[in-house]
Amino acid sequence: MAATLDIVIVSYNTREDTLACLRSIFAAPPTGLGRVWVVDNASADGSVDAIRAAFPRVETVALPSNVGFGAANNVALRKSDASLVLLLNSDTLVRPGAIDGLVARLIETGAVAAGPRLVDRDGHPEVSFGPMLSPWSEALQRTRVRFAARSGSLARRYVASLVRRERGVDWASGACLLVRRDAAVAAGLFDERYFLYEEDVDLCAALRARGGRVLFTPAVEVTHLRGRSSRAVGAGASHYDRSHLAFYEKHRPGWAPWLRTWLRLRGRSIQ
């Protein structure tokens, strides 16, 4: 039986971005598309009314408060009955055929989750996957991300070489992540202690702990207008610090006191 596919978008004060994302989906709907969910985290910009007016077939869930990215995704994941679910940021634009391509690679490789190459509006790639978080791997990842932000030819060639090859990875970005719903449910869905940031790394770790493979594939490209959805939330540094510390307390407890001390020295104490 062919796989069925639902798409989940979490929205928070990103009305125009969310509408553009939906337009990109419905301009060339993927094969086997079931329901498209928009879970709105109590936006104050008229997102819910605008989405319902423009896309009446979309399942728009208006939450009474902002519960965070992972928890909002969980709302739709629990309601969905599709075999595959694409988790998609509101600040992404899907190219025709991209979702079908991602589904094909996930099925062909037997992966439980798959992420595409993410590129900015100008087609420059970001580093949308990485190793399991540790002090050493984070230093490496920060270096990669800095290179991705540079315009020099050497930096561009380095990043292009990183994202050229399909591979199994420890995690792929939750900005566009295709998952097998039964595997995600068995792994416990998103850990809701993460309000914003690190929830995708944690979910991928849970999937891998159960023997699943997480795939990064450059065969598919999705445009990511990076940072626009997180800027709408505000207080990005404090959300990141809380999630970062929660991740270390869960996965690297020996390092958590050192991280807390480091944050305190930088004037960013977490209560």
Secondary structure, 3 states (H helix, E strand, C coil): CCCCEEEEEEECCCHHHHHHHHHHHHHCCCCCEEEEEEEECCCCCCHHHHHHHHCCCCEEEECCCCCCHHHHHHHHHHHCCCCEEEEEECCEEECCCHHHHHHHHHHHHCCCEEEEEEECCCCCECCCEECCCCHHHHHHHHHHHHHHHCCCHHHHHHHHHHCCCCEEECEECCCEEEEEHHHHHHCCCCCCCCCCCCHHHHHHHHHHHCCCCEEEEEEEEEEECCCHHHHHHCCHHHHHHHHHHHHHHHHCCCCHHHHHHHHHHCCCCCC
